[in-house]
């Protein structure tokens, strides 16, 4: 008798934990608007990240630093309205949690109350422990983020691979253990050697989500605009482009312009 796998009605932090336990990989993508989130949710993506990468792909900024808490809440609210299945994680933006756990708590509560999001993500390890603990104490689920932490780009000075040196690798392992210990439900590992991604994933009981961290992480995340080929100029090794929407959309628009100018559009069937 065949056993049908139970259909997941809603992905929760508990579901992600169970997926890791049965070695089922977790698929995660970014979303910043209603229309895109609806497509991704209907495709049965497990996790949607309302990333501060909206600062880059939606607003055209060079870094993730300029995006504000109000803007993140706007994007998160748009995504939440579309979602029926996926777990929605929202980045707390730069300046809204570092160095002050009271501000961190206020930021997390605003995101949860005003957008209806399911959880938040915070970049960093031991140095933001107090902020993470305070957010967790209010019952807000927290996803961690280690390795290349884009909010710290001016400290690193480069977007190159992190934790190649032994000392930084050991700190990352210690930070990962700490995040698990204090109660984070998952950790994003960004741009670290695949061997370290494997090691951390094996040490932890909570899921790891890799971006440029190798196949042995418990899941993977990409920026949707990169995966669909909407972005053109950003080409790190870890991106796989599943479509070339930049050229496809550009071609469709050029076709439309041509039809308008030649009076081919609208036709008799397309007018009243």
C-alpha positions as CSV (number, residue, x, y, z in Angstrom):
1,X,0.0,0.0,0.0
2,X,1.5,3.3,-1.0
3,X,1.7,6.0,1.7
4,X,0.9,9.5,0.4
5,X,3.0,12.2,1.8
6,X,0.9,14.6,3.8
7,X,0.2,17.8,2.0
8,X,1.7,20.8,3.8
9,X,-1.1,23.4,4.3
10,X,1.2,26.0,5.9
11,X,4.9,26.0,6.2
12,X,5.9,26.9,9.8
13,X,9.2,26.9,11.7
14,X,8.2,23.4,13.0
15,X,7.7,22.2,9.4
16,X,11.2,23.3,8.5
17,X,12.7,21.5,11.5
18,X,10.8,18.3,10.4
19,X,12.1,18.8,6.8
20,X,15.7,18.8,8.1
21,X,15.1,15.8,10.2
22,X,13.9,13.8,7.2
23,X,16.6,15.3,5.0
24,X,14.2,17.1,2.7
25,X,15.8,20.2,1.2
26,X,14.2,23.6,1.9
27,X,13.6,26.0,-1.1
28,X,13.6,29.7,-0.3
29,X,13.4,32.8,-2.6
30,X,12.9,36.5,-2.1
31,X,9.7,38.4,-2.7
32,X,8.9,42.1,-2.3
33,X,5.5,42.6,-3.9
34,X,2.0,40.9,-4.1
35,X,2.1,39.7,-7.7
36,X,5.4,37.9,-7.5
37,X,4.7,36.5,-4.0
38,X,1.5,35.0,-5.3
39,X,3.3,33.2,-8.1
40,X,6.0,31.9,-5.8
41,X,3.5,30.8,-3.2
42,X,1.4,29.0,-5.8
43,X,4.5,27.2,-7.0
44,X,4.9,25.9,-3.5
45,X,8.1,27.6,-2.4
46,X,8.8,26.7,1.2
47,X,10.0,30.0,2.5
48,X,9.7,33.6,1.2
49,X,12.3,36.1,2.3
50,X,11.2,39.8,2.2
51,X,14.9,40.7,2.0
52,X,16.6,44.0,2.5
53,X,17.9,43.2,-1.0
54,X,14.8,45.2,-2.0
55,X,17.2,48.1,-1.5
56,X,19.2,46.8,-4.5
57,X,16.7,45.2,-6.9
58,X,13.6,47.3,-6.2
59,X,15.1,50.7,-5.4
60,X,18.4,50.6,-7.2
61,X,20.7,51.3,-4.3
62,X,24.3,50.0,-4.3
63,X,24.0,48.4,-0.9
64,X,21.2,47.1,1.4
65,X,21.9,49.9,4.0
66,X,19.5,52.6,2.8
67,X,16.3,50.7,3.1
68,X,14.2,51.8,6.1
69,X,12.0,49.9,8.6
70,X,8.8,51.6,7.1
71,X,9.8,50.4,3.6
72,X,10.5,46.9,4.8
73,X,7.0,46.8,6.4
74,X,5.5,48.1,3.1
75,X,7.1,45.3,1.1
76,X,6.3,42.6,3.8
77,X,2.6,43.7,3.9
78,X,2.4,43.3,0.1
79,X,3.9,39.8,0.2
80,X,1.7,38.6,3.2
81,X,-1.5,39.5,1.3
82,X,-0.5,37.0,-1.4
83,X,0.7,34.1,0.7
84,X,-1.4,31.1,1.6
85,X,1.3,28.4,2.2
86,X,4.9,29.8,2.5
87,X,6.6,30.9,5.6
88,X,7.4,34.6,5.3
89,X,10.6,35.9,6.9
90,X,11.4,39.6,6.9
91,X,14.8,41.2,7.2
92,X,15.1,43.7,10.0
93,X,17.0,46.5,8.2
94,X,20.4,48.0,9.0
95,X,20.2,50.4,12.0
96,X,16.9,48.9,13.4
97,X,18.4,46.4,15.8
98,X,22.2,46.7,16.1
99,X,23.6,48.0,19.4
100,X,20.3,48.4,21.2
101,X,18.1,45.5,22.1
102,X,15.1,47.8,22.9
103,X,15.2,49.2,19.4
104,X,15.5,45.6,18.0
105,X,12.4,44.5,19.9
106,X,10.4,47.6,18.8
107,X,11.5,47.0,15.2
108,X,10.5,43.3,15.3
109,X,7.2,44.0,16.9
110,X,6.4,46.6,14.3
111,X,7.2,44.2,11.5
112,X,5.0,41.5,13.0
113,X,2.1,43.7,13.9
114,X,2.0,46.0,10.9
115,X,2.8,43.5,8.1
116,X,1.4,40.2,9.6
117,X,4.8,38.5,8.8
118,X,5.7,35.1,10.4
119,X,9.3,35.8,11.5
120,X,12.3,38.1,11.2
121,X,15.9,37.7,10.1
122,X,18.9,39.3,11.8
123,X,22.5,39.4,10.6
124,X,25.3,38.6,13.0
125,X,26.4,36.3,15.9
126,X,27.6,37.0,19.4
127,X,27.8,40.8,18.8
128,X,24.0,41.0,18.5
129,X,23.1,38.2,21.0
130,X,21.3,40.6,23.3
131,X,19.1,41.9,20.5
132,X,18.2,38.5,19.3
133,X,17.4,37.2,22.8
134,X,15.1,40.2,23.4
135,X,13.2,39.7,20.1
136,X,12.9,35.9,20.9
137,X,11.7,36.7,24.4
138,X,8.7,38.5,22.9
139,X,7.7,35.3,21.0
140,X,9.0,36.5,17.6
141,X,10.7,33.7,15.6
142,X,14.2,34.7,14.4
143,X,16.3,33.4,11.5
144,X,20.0,34.0,11.9
145,X,22.4,35.0,9.1
146,X,26.2,34.4,9.2
147,X,29.1,34.5,6.7
148,X,28.9,37.4,4.3
149,X,26.5,39.8,6.1
150,X,25.7,42.5,3.5
151,X,24.7,45.0,6.2
152,X,28.3,44.9,7.3
153,X,29.8,45.5,3.8
154,X,31.7,48.6,4.8
155,X,33.4,46.7,7.7
156,X,34.4,43.9,5.3
157,X,35.1,46.2,2.4
158,X,34.4,43.5,-0.1
159,X,31.7,41.0,-1.1
160,X,34.2,38.2,-1.4
161,X,33.9,34.7,0.3
162,X,34.0,34.8,4.1
163,X,35.5,32.4,6.6
164,X,38.3,31.0,4.4
165,X,40.8,31.6,7.3
166,X,40.7,29.2,10.2
167,X,40.0,31.9,12.9
168,X,37.0,33.3,11.0
169,X,35.7,29.8,10.4
170,X,35.9,28.9,14.1
171,X,34.1,32.1,15.0
172,X,31.4,31.3,12.5
173,X,30.9,27.8,14.0
174,X,30.8,29.3,17.5
175,X,28.3,31.9,16.4
176,X,26.1,29.2,14.7
177,X,26.1,27.1,17.8
178,X,25.2,30.2,19.9
179,X,22.3,31.2,17.5
180,X,20.9,27.7,17.9
181,X,21.4,27.7,21.6
182,X,19.5,31.0,22.2
183,X,16.6,29.8,20.0
184,X,16.9,30.8,16.3
185,X,14.8,28.5,14.2
186,X,17.2,28.5,11.1
187,X,20.4,30.2,9.9
188,X,21.3,31.6,6.5
189,X,24.9,30.9,5.6
190,X,26.1,33.3,2.9
191,X,29.2,33.0,0.7
192,X,31.4,30.6,2.8
193,X,33.4,27.6,1.6
194,X,31.2,24.6,0.9
195,X,33.2,22.4,3.3
196,X,32.3,24.9,6.1
197,X,28.7,25.0,5.1
198,X,28.6,21.2,5.3
199,X,30.3,21.2,8.7
200,X,28.0,23.7,10.2
201,X,24.9,22.0,8.8
202,X,26.0,18.7,10.4
203,X,26.7,20.3,13.8
204,X,23.4,22.1,14.1
205,X,20.0,20.5,14.7
206,X,18.2,23.6,13.2
207,X,18.2,24.1,9.4
208,X,20.8,26.0,7.5
209,X,19.9,27.8,4.3
210,X,22.8,28.4,1.9
211,X,23.5,31.1,-0.6
212,X,26.9,30.3,-2.1
213,X,27.6,27.9,0.8
214,X,27.4,24.6,-1.0
215,X,25.0,21.7,-1.6
216,X,25.2,20.3,1.9
217,X,23.2,23.0,3.5
218,X,19.6,22.0,4.5
219,X,18.2,24.5,2.0
220,X,19.0,27.1,-0.6
221,X,18.0,30.7,-1.2
222,X,18.4,33.0,-4.2
223,X,17.2,36.5,-5.0
224,X,14.3,35.9,-7.3
225,X,15.3,38.7,-9.6
226,X,18.7,37.0,-10.1
227,X,17.2,33.5,-10.5
228,X,14.8,34.8,-13.2
229,X,17.4,36.8,-15.1
230,X,15.7,40.2,-14.4
231,X,19.1,41.5,-13.1
232,X,21.9,41.6,-15.6
233,X,25.0,43.0,-14.0
234,X,25.4,40.8,-10.9
235,X,27.1,37.5,-11.7
236,X,28.5,35.7,-8.7
237,X,29.3,32.0,-9.1
238,X,26.4,30.9,-6.9
239,X,23.6,32.2,-9.1
240,X,21.9,29.9,-11.6
241,X,19.6,31.8,-14.0
242,X,16.5,29.8,-14.8
243,X,15.1,32.4,-17.2
244,X,16.4,35.4,-19.1
245,X,13.5,37.8,-18.3
246,X,15.5,40.9,-18.9
247,X,15.8,40.2,-22.6
248,X,12.4,38.5,-22.9
249,X,10.6,41.5,-21.3
250,X,12.7,44.0,-23.3
251,X,11.8,42.1,-26.5
252,X,8.1,42.1,-25.6
253,X,8.1,45.8,-24.9
254,X,9.9,46.6,-28.2
255,X,7.2,44.5,-30.0
256,X,4.5,46.5,-28.2
257,X,6.1,49.8,-29.1
258,X,6.3,48.7,-32.8
259,X,2.7,47.6,-32.8
260,X,1.5,50.9,-31.3
261,X,3.5,53.0,-33.7
262,X,2.4,51.0,-36.8
263,X,-1.3,51.1,-35.6
264,X,-1.3,47.3,-35.5
265,X,-2.4,47.6,-31.8
266,X,-5.2,47.8,-31.0
267,X,-6.9,45.8,-33.6
268,X,-10.7,45.8,-34.3
269,X,-11.1,42.9,-31.9
270,X,-9.3,44.9,-29.2
271,X,-11.5,48.0,-29.1
272,X,-15.1,48.8,-28.3
